[in-house]
Amino acid sequence: MSTTRTRSLRARGGLSVRFDVRALVVVVLLLVAALAASVVLIGTGDFPIPAVDVLKTLAGNGNAGQEFIVNDLRLPRVLVGLLVGASLGLGGAIFQSVSRNPLGSPDVLGLGQGATAGALIMIVLFSGTANQVALGALVGGLVTGVAIYLLAWKRGVHGYRLVLVGIGVSAIVTAVNGYLLTKADLVDAARAVVWMTGSLNGRDWAQVWPLLAMCAVLVPLVLGNARGLRMMEMGDDVSYALGVRVERVRLLLMLSAVLLTAGATAAAGPVGFVALTAPQLARRLTRSPGPNLVPSMCMGAALLIVADWASQRAFGADQLPVGVVTGVLGGIYLLWLLVTERKAGRI
């Protein structure tokens, strides 16, 4: 990284913080874009509200009708979208950095499918409530992540083996999910398919608080280990020489990424390809080496909010689940990525 792009801030007591100017600008612009899109999305619906009135209502100066529509109906959905997008972006950045592979995302490794399996078990076998389905998704994602880690372990976890094991586990869990759907009655099957699409419809404060609490714990934990993650991209031997406790850091970060992905899936269903595309787009914008954790979080949040707006407004009267929009866009991006990697001789 050139010195013209890096700046240092020094405070009294010898504290010094270095930051990449371009990455900082990208983060600020992505935050502005995500917040602006959130205001537009809150004002969108059967009862449109101008952006100025949305801001006034959020500040506590709206009328009774606006307070109800904004604070009770639309704001929780937008907050869930921001938190889910940020969680998926951060989880994807961790897995791609650990595996040192742009395809090493939770979508490809099967974590979303594992969370879906947990949710389907609660829906099909136990006719569970919404909270029980969310808990099942969280447990399913965690169990799948642990299984992938253990199966990929051989004197450490290496990227190529992690991706291959994840693809295999994903195929198995997908088959299990298909079997569970065949055993469901019509009502449960319809409910399961709707959940499996990935949607922010009907999300309220009950989904906001658990996801916010999880992010409040895991995000600082991940960012606190960002230096170790960046060192690990140079290889385990170099990381050990630099004093990084490689396996401990890798296990801690992978567990955090699994929880972030599973928690996001529990809140909104398996929203596809955000975890795959957000870190790669963030890296291309910042042009910065390393995992780009904060830019990936902001990119994931902005992507999901914009996709949710598109799902509501871009198709006329037909409103689509946000998972359909991200799936289409992510599928196109995945094909482009595969072609690019093949031309570069990496696959």
C-alpha positions as a Python dict, from the first residue, in 0.01 Angstrom:
ca = {
    (1, 'M'): (0, 0, 0),
    (2, 'S'): (144, 334, -98),
    (3, 'T'): (215, 590, 169),
    (4, 'T'): (2, 848, -17),
    (5, 'R'): (-306, 643, 64),
    (6, 'T'): (-221, 579, 427),
    (7, 'R'): (-253, 831, 705),
    (8, 'S'): (-166, 817, 1073),
    (9, 'L'): (-333, 987, 1366),
    (10, 'R'): (-124, 1032, 1679),
    (11, 'A'): (-260, 1120, 2020),
    (12, 'R'): (-96, 1202, 2347),
    (13, 'G'): (46, 900, 2525),
    (14, 'G'): (191, 750, 2209),
    (15, 'L'): (-136, 611, 2069),
    (16, 'S'): (-123, 593, 1689),
    (17, 'V'): (-391, 484, 1445),
    (18, 'R'): (-324, 418, 1077),
    (19, 'F'): (-600, 416, 820),
    (20, 'D'): (-641, 391, 444),
    (21, 'V'): (-786, 716, 308),
    (22, 'R'): (-959, 552, 12),
    (23, 'A'): (-1111, 279, 230),
    (24, 'L'): (-1237, 541, 475),
    (25, 'V'): (-1399, 739, 193),
    (26, 'V'): (-1562, 422, 59),
    (27, 'V'): (-1700, 336, 404),
    (28, 'V'): (-1845, 685, 448),
    (29, 'L'): (-2006, 679, 103),
    (30, 'L'): (-2152, 333, 160),
    (31, 'L'): (-2294, 441, 496),
    (32, 'V'): (-2451, 747, 337),
    (33, 'A'): (-2595, 532, 57),
    (34, 'A'): (-2735, 275, 303),
    (35, 'L'): (-2893, 543, 524),
    (36, 'A'): (-3035, 734, 227),
    (37, 'A'): (-3181, 416, 82),
    (38, 'S'): (-3327, 335, 425),
    (39, 'V'): (-3507, 669, 440),
    (40, 'V'): (-3645, 617, 89),
    (41, 'L'): (-3753, 262, 177),
    (42, 'I'): (-3929, 375, 494),
    (43, 'G'): (-4125, 626, 288),
    (44, 'T'): (-4219, 364, 27),
    (45, 'G'): (-4546, 173, 40),
    (46, 'D'): (-4922, 196, 4),
    (47, 'F'): (-4906, 517, 208),
    (48, 'P'): (-4602, 703, 72),
    (49, 'I'): (-4429, 947, 304),
    (50, 'P'): (-4187, 1213, 177),
    (51, 'A'): (-3827, 1175, 291),
    (52, 'V'): (-3844, 1502, 487),
    (53, 'D'): (-4147, 1376, 681),
    (54, 'V'): (-3972, 1044, 744),
    (55, 'L'): (-3679, 1228, 900),
    (56, 'K'): (-3912, 1445, 1108),
    (57, 'T'): (-4099, 1136, 1229),
    (58, 'L'): (-3774, 960, 1320),
    (59, 'A'): (-3682, 1269, 1519),
    (60, 'G'): (-4015, 1249, 1706),
    (61, 'N'): (-4195, 1531, 1525),
    (62, 'G'): (-4440, 1335, 1311),
    (63, 'N'): (-4816, 1306, 1348),
    (64, 'A'): (-4985, 1002, 1500),
    (65, 'G'): (-5039, 828, 1166),
    (66, 'Q'): (-4682, 881, 1055),
    (67, 'E'): (-4549, 765, 1391),
    (68, 'F'): (-4741, 437, 1358),
    (69, 'I'): (-4643, 371, 996),
    (70, 'V'): (-4278, 466, 1038),
    (71, 'N'): (-4189, 344, 1386),
    (72, 'D'): (-4415, 40, 1417),
    (73, 'L'): (-4445, -92, 1061),
    (74, 'R'): (-4152, 12, 844),
    (75, 'L'): (-3856, 102, 1065),
    (76, 'P'): (-3815, -250, 1214),
    (77, 'R'): (-3809, -402, 865),
    (78, 'V'): (-3540, -159, 752),
    (79, 'L'): (-3332, -216, 1065),
    (80, 'V'): (-3353, -592, 1016),
    (81, 'G'): (-3242, -543, 657),
    (82, 'L'): (-2943, -330, 760),
    (83, 'L'): (-2837, -574, 1033),
    (84, 'V'): (-2885, -882, 814),
    (85, 'G'): (-2690, -726, 528),
    (86, 'A'): (-2408, -614, 757),
    (87, 'S'): (-2392, -958, 925),
    (88, 'L'): (-2379, -1141, 592),
    (89, 'G'): (-2119, -901, 452),
    (90, 'L'): (-1895, -942, 756),
    (91, 'G'): (-1942, -1320, 769),
    (92, 'G'): (-1860, -1349, 400),
    (93, 'A'): (-1547, -1135, 437),
    (94, 'I'): (-1422, -1357, 721),
    (95, 'F'): (-1476, -1683, 532),
    (96, 'Q'): (-1323, -1551, 210),
    (97, 'S'): (-1020, -1428, 402),
    (98, 'V'): (-978, -1749, 601),
    (99, 'S'): (-1014, -1968, 290),
    (100, 'R'): (-816, -1722, 75),
    (101, 'N'): (-1074, -1792, -195),
    (102, 'P'): (-1339, -1555, -339),
    (103, 'L'): (-1580, -1851, -352),
    (104, 'G'): (-1530, -1930, 17),
    (105, 'S'): (-1853, -1766, 131),
    (106, 'P'): (-2134, -1901, 352),
    (107, 'D'): (-2353, -1944, 43),
    (108, 'V'): (-2108, -2186, -115),
    (109, 'L'): (-1997, -2356, 207),
    (110, 'G'): (-2351, -2461, 300),
    (111, 'L'): (-2411, -2254, 614),
    (112, 'G'): (-2732, -2111, 473),
    (113, 'Q'): (-2849, -2459, 382),
    (114, 'G'): (-2767, -2579, 732),
    (115, 'A'): (-2970, -2299, 887),
    (116, 'T'): (-3251, -2383, 646),
    (117, 'A'): (-3240, -2746, 760),
    (118, 'G'): (-3280, -2639, 1123),
    (119, 'A'): (-3575, -2417, 1032),
    (120, 'L'): (-3739, -2691, 822),
    (121, 'I'): (-3710, -2940, 1107),
    (122, 'M'): (-3898, -2700, 1333),
    (123, 'I'): (-4160, -2627, 1066),
    (124, 'V'): (-4217, -2975, 926),
    (125, 'L'): (-4163, -3200, 1226),
    (126, 'F'): (-4278, -2978, 1512),
    (127, 'S'): (-4501, -2710, 1350),
    (128, 'G'): (-4295, -2459, 1548),
    (129, 'T'): (-4373, -2096, 1612),
    (130, 'A'): (-4178, -1814, 1447),
    (131, 'N'): (-3939, -1793, 1742),
    (132, 'Q'): (-3885, -2169, 1740),
    (133, 'V'): (-3814, -2161, 1366),
    (134, 'A'): (-3559, -1883, 1419),
    (135, 'L'): (-3394, -2082, 1698),
    (136, 'G'): (-3388, -2391, 1477),
    (137, 'A'): (-3218, -2193, 1200),
    (138, 'L'): (-2956, -2061, 1442),
    (139, 'V'): (-2880, -2409, 1578),
    (140, 'G'): (-2879, -2561, 1229),
    (141, 'G'): (-2629, -2307, 1101),
    (142, 'L'): (-2405, -2351, 1406),
    (143, 'V'): (-2407, -2733, 1381),
    (144, 'T'): (-2328, -2716, 1009),
    (145, 'G'): (-2041, -2476, 1068),
    (146, 'V'): (-1890, -2697, 1338),
    (147, 'A'): (-1927, -3004, 1112),
    (148, 'I'): (-1748, -2828, 824),
    (149, 'Y'): (-1465, -2718, 1053),
    (150, 'L'): (-1414, -3065, 1197),
    (151, 'L'): (-1429, -3239, 859),
    (152, 'A'): (-1185, -2988, 709),
    (153, 'W'): (-941, -3022, 1000),
    (154, 'K'): (-610, -3191, 925),
    (155, 'R'): (-325, -3036, 1117),
    (156, 'G'): (-512, -2711, 1073),
    (157, 'V'): (-782, -2581, 841),
    (158, 'H'): (-668, -2476, 495),
    (159, 'G'): (-869, -2280, 242),
    (160, 'Y'): (-888, -2526, -47),
    (161, 'R'): (-996, -2813, 177),
    (162, 'L'): (-1245, -2590, 360),
    (163, 'V'): (-1418, -2495, 34),
    (164, 'L'): (-1432, -2855, -92),
    (165, 'V'): (-1571, -2986, 236),
    (166, 'G'): (-1823, -2702, 246),
    (167, 'I'): (-1947, -2780, -104),
    (168, 'G'): (-1989, -3145, -10),
    (169, 'V'): (-2175, -3065, 312),
    (170, 'S'): (-2392, -2817, 122),
    (171, 'A'): (-2496, -3087, -126),
    (172, 'I'): (-2585, -3329, 155),
    (173, 'V'): (-2785, -3073, 354),
    (174, 'T'): (-2966, -2958, 39),
    (175, 'A'): (-3077, -3317, -21),
    (176, 'V'): (-3197, -3340, 341),
    (177, 'N'): (-3395, -3019, 295),
    (178, 'G'): (-3559, -3160, -15),
    (179, 'Y'): (-3655, -3474, 176),
    (180, 'L'): (-3805, -3272, 460),
    (181, 'L'): (-4020, -3080, 212),
    (182, 'T'): (-4155, -3405, 66),
    (183, 'K'): (-4263, -3515, 417),
    (184, 'A'): (-4448, -3190, 494),
    (185, 'D'): (-4820, -3140, 454),
    (186, 'L'): (-4944, -2871, 217),
    (187, 'V'): (-4969, -2591, 476),
    (188, 'D'): (-4626, -2655, 629),
    (189, 'A'): (-4468, -2698, 285),
    (190, 'A'): (-4604, -2362, 170),
    (191, 'R'): (-4482, -2198, 490),
    (192, 'A'): (-4138, -2358, 448),
    (193, 'V'): (-4101, -2249, 85),
    (194, 'V'): (-4188, -1890, 176),
    (195, 'W'): (-3928, -1895, 454),
    (196, 'M'): (-3664, -2055, 228),
    (197, 'T'): (-3697, -1773, -26),
    (198, 'G'): (-3560, -1513, 215),
    (199, 'S'): (-3780, -1217, 291),
    (200, 'L'): (-3808, -909, 512),
    (201, 'N'): (-4188, -904, 499),
    (202, 'G'): (-4354, -884, 839),
    (203, 'R'): (-4031, -826, 1030),
    (204, 'D'): (-4081, -635, 1354),
    (205, 'W'): (-3894, -537, 1670),
    (206, 'A'): (-3891, -900, 1786),
    (207, 'Q'): (-3631, -972, 1515),
    (208, 'V'): (-3440, -645, 1562),
    (209, 'W'): (-3331, -679, 1924),
    (210, 'P'): (-3176, -1030, 1916),
    (211, 'L'): (-2990, -952, 1594),
    (212, 'L'): (-2871, -617, 1730),
    (213, 'A'): (-2748, -780, 2051),
    (214, 'M'): (-2560, -1047, 1855),
    (215, 'C'): (-2393, -786, 1634),
    (216, 'A'): (-2305, -574, 1939),
    (217, 'V'): (-2107, -868, 2078),
    (218, 'L'): (-1960, -1027, 1765),
    (219, 'V'): (-1864, -723, 1555),
    (220, 'P'): (-1621, -577, 1814),
    (221, 'L'): (-1483, -928, 1871),
    (222, 'V'): (-1415, -972, 1499),
    (223, 'L'): (-1269, -626, 1452),
    (224, 'G'): (-1045, -681, 1752),
    (225, 'N'): (-890, -979, 1571),
    (226, 'A'): (-868, -807, 1231),
    (227, 'R'): (-488, -778, 1251),
    (228, 'G'): (-449, -1152, 1306),
    (229, 'L'): (-685, -1224, 1016),
    (230, 'R'): (-483, -1000, 789),
    (231, 'M'): (-158, -1165, 891),
    (232, 'M'): (-307, -1509, 823),
    (233, 'E'): (-361, -1415, 458),
    (234, 'M'): (19, -1434, 420),
    (235, 'G'): (21, -1797, 534),
    (236, 'D'): (30, -1982, 864),
    (237, 'D'): (409, -1996, 892),
    (238, 'V'): (447, -1621, 850),
    (239, 'S'): (161, -1560, 1093),
    (240, 'Y'): (322, -1781, 1358),
    (241, 'A'): (650, -1592, 1309),
    (242, 'L'): (467, -1264, 1364),
    (243, 'G'): (320, -1388, 1691),
    (244, 'V'): (-32, -1474, 1575),
    (245, 'R'): (-195, -1772, 1746),
    (246, 'V'): (-327, -1897, 1415),
    (247, 'E'): (-564, -2179, 1507),
    (248, 'R'): (-712, -1990, 1799),
    (249, 'V'): (-777, -1679, 1588),
    (250, 'R'): (-909, -1887, 1298),
    (251, 'L'): (-1149, -2083, 1519),
    (252, 'L'): (-1272, -1768, 1695),
    (253, 'L'): (-1332, -1582, 1370),
    (254, 'M'): (-1497, -1876, 1196),
    (255, 'L'): (-1728, -1929, 1493),
    (256, 'S'): (-1817, -1560, 1484),
    (257, 'A'): (-1885, -1577, 1110),
    (258, 'V'): (-2104, -1885, 1154),
    (259, 'L'): (-2307, -1712, 1426),
    (260, 'L'): (-2342, -1395, 1218),
    (261, 'T'): (-2461, -1592, 916),
    (262, 'A'): (-2693, -1816, 1115),
    (263, 'G'): (-2837, -1520, 1306),
    (264, 'A'): (-2903, -1330, 984),
    (265, 'T'): (-3067, -1638, 833),
    (266, 'A'): (-3280, -1686, 1142),
    (267, 'A'): (-3404, -1327, 1114),
    (268, 'A'): (-3476, -1308, 741),
    (269, 'G'): (-3440, -1654, 593),
    (270, 'P'): (-3158, -1761, 360),
    (271, 'V'): (-3098, -1437, 166),
    (272, 'G'): (-2863, -1558, -103),
    (273, 'F'): (-2537, -1421, -239),
    (274, 'V'): (-2502, -1108, -23),
    (275, 'A'): (-2221, -1279, 171),
    (276, 'L'): (-2054, -1371, -158),
    (277, 'T'): (-2077, -1041, -342),
    (278, 'A'): (-2043, -778, -67),
    (279, 'P'): (-1677, -852, 27),
    (280, 'Q'): (-1570, -871, -337),
    (281, 'L'): (-1741, -545, -432),
    (282, 'A'): (-1595, -377, -124),
    (283, 'R'): (-1245, -496, -214),
    (284, 'R'): (-1280, -362, -568),
    (285, 'L'): (-1396, -24, -441),
    (286, 'T'): (-1128, 16, -173),
    (287, 'R'): (-850, -144, -381),
    (288, 'S'): (-704, -235, -47),
    (289, 'P'): (-541, -563, 59),
    (290, 'G'): (-666, -749, 362),
    (291, 'P'): (-1012, -868, 457),
    (292, 'N'): (-1185, -524, 431),
    (293, 'L'): (-1416, -608, 719),
    (294, 'V'): (-1582, -271, 776),
    (295, 'P'): (-1630, -193, 403),
    (296, 'S'): (-1783, -539, 358),
    (297, 'M'): (-2029, -475, 641),
    (298, 'C'): (-2136, -143, 491),
    (299, 'M'): (-2159, -290, 141),
    (300, 'G'): (-2375, -577, 265),
    (301, 'A'): (-2612, -338, 441),
    (302, 'A'): (-2640, -112, 137),
    (303, 'L'): (-2689, -406, -102),
    (304, 'L'): (-2972, -560, 99),
    (305, 'I'): (-3159, -232, 151),
    (306, 'V'): (-3137, -144, -219),
    (307, 'A'): (-3244, -498, -312),
    (308, 'D'): (-3542, -472, -75),
    (309, 'W'): (-3646, -144, -236),
    (310, 'A'): (-3615, -305, -581),
    (311, 'S'): (-3822, -605, -467),
    (312, 'Q'): (-4104, -371, -369),
    (313, 'R'): (-4096, -110, -647),
    (314, 'A'): (-3912, -238, -954),
    (315, 'F'): (-4171, -495, -1062),
    (316, 'G'): (-4489, -292, -1056),
    (317, 'A'): (-4768, -431, -844),
    (318, 'D'): (-4585, -763, -799),
    (319, 'Q'): (-4374, -751, -484),
    (320, 'L'): (-4097, -1009, -468),
    (321, 'P'): (-3918, -1147, -163),
    (322, 'V'): (-3581, -981, -130),
    (323, 'G'): (-3411, -1321, -158),
    (324, 'V'): (-3531, -1352, -518),
    (325, 'V'): (-3366, -1021, -615),
    (326, 'T'): (-3037, -1098, -440),
    (327, 'G'): (-3041, -1448, -587),
    (328, 'V'): (-3074, -1322, -944),
    (329, 'L'): (-2812, -1050, -902),
    (330, 'G'): (-2579, -1279, -707),
    (331, 'G'): (-2612, -1557, -963),
    (332, 'I'): (-2507, -1319, -1241),
    (333, 'Y'): (-2215, -1200, -1030),
    (334, 'L'): (-2110, -1559, -950),
    (335, 'L'): (-2099, -1648, -1321),
    (336, 'W'): (-1889, -1339, -1390),
    (337, 'L'): (-1656, -1426, -1102),
    (338, 'L'): (-1611, -1783, -1224),
    (339, 'V'): (-1527, -1663, -1576),
    (340, 'T'): (-1281, -1407, -1437),
    (341, 'E'): (-1111, -1661, -1210),
    (342, 'R'): (-1086, -1911, -1496),
    (343, 'K'): (-926, -1655, -1729),
    (344, 'A'): (-679, -1571, -1455),
    (345, 'G'): (-589, -1941, -1425),
    (346, 'R'): (-694, -1967, -1059),
    (347, 'I'): (-963, -2234, -1119),
}
